[in-house]
Amino acid sequence: MPDSRERHYFEWQDAGGVAVVRFTTKFLREERIIRATFDELEALIAGGCSKVLIDFTGLEAFASYAIGKLIRLNDRLQPPEGRLALCSLTPTVAEVLDIMNLRKRFNIYPAEREALESFV
């Protein structure tokens, strides 16, 4: 079994200057996986990606600990230097954001296409 430092929990591609992030795991509920995922996202940003779109398609479980990490990422990627957008929220992710009353804090779009268009 691979060590968590070797495993990547998301993949990304450049879409016209926007890093489109898609999870490769269905679960973000263990602290070590959440930490590894957001450390990887931080490294992506440190490498020069200041516009990030996170697509939540296929994510079945999302712990509240990950919300804190997502808020921190959103705070770091504020205009004019950067921007974070979220799309394709699964019911689980949407429920967590609703329970914590955080929808207004994030740029949320129904699908990847609309989210990408928002960066123009």
N, C-alpha and C positions, 0 to 999 in steps of 0.2 A: 504494500500500500504506500503511495507516495506521501512524503512529508508535506504538511500544509504550506510550507514555504515554497515548495516546488509546484503546487497546484495553482492553477489560475481559475478563479471563480467567475470570470467574465471574459468576453472577447470584445474587441472594439475595432472600428474602422473609421477612417477619415472620410467625411462626407462634406467636401467643400469647406474645410476649416473647422468643422464640428466633429468632435469625437463621439461617435455613436456607440454606446456601451450596451451590450446584451449579456445577461447573466447566463452562465453555463451550468449553474446549479439551480435546483428547484427550491432550495431551502437556505434562508439566511436567518438562522435562529441560534446557532452555537456561537458563543463569544469569539472563539479562535477563528472561525470562518468569517465572521463579520469583520474582525480586526484585519485579517489577511486581505479581504476584499477591499476595504477602504484604504488600507496601506497601498495596495496596488493602484487604486484610483488616485490617491495623493501623488504617487510616483508619476502617473500619467500627466497630471497637472504640472508637477515640477519639471517635467520634460517639455513643457511648452504648450500643452493643450489647455486653453482657457475657456473654450466653449464646449460644453459637455451635455449630451442628451442621454439620459438613462431610460432604456426601454425595459419595462417590467414584465413583458410577455413571458409566461411560463413560470413565474415565481409563485410558488404555492404557500410558502411560509416566510414570514417576515417579523422578526422580533422587535420589540420596542427599542432595544439597545441600538439597533441599526438606524432608527429614526434620529437619535442623537448624532450619529456619524453623518447622516444625510443632511441634517441641519447645519452642521459644521462645514460640510462641503458646499452647501448653498451659500452660506455666509462668505466663504472664501471666493466664490465665483460670482461676485456682484459686478454689474456694469460700472464703469466702462471697460474695466480690465477683463472681465469674463462674464459668463452666464451659464446657469444650469437649467435644464428643462427635463421634465419627466413625462413619459407617455406610456400608454397601454397598461394602466394600472390594473392589476388583477383584483378581484374582490377582496382578497386578504389585505393587500397593501392599501387599497382605498379605505377599508374599514379601520385600519390602524390610523391613517391620516385623519379620518373623520372623528374617531374617538378622541384623538389628541387635538382636534380642532386646528389642524395645520394646513388645510388646503390653500388658504390665502397666502401662506408663506412661500409656496412653490409655484413655478410656472408649469402647469399641468395641461397636457393635451391628450385627446382621445387616441391618436395614432401617431406613428413615427413621421409620416408625411407632413401633417399639420405642425408637429413640433419642429421639424427641420425648416419649414417655411417661416417659422417665427424668428429664426436667427437672421433673416434677410433684412 
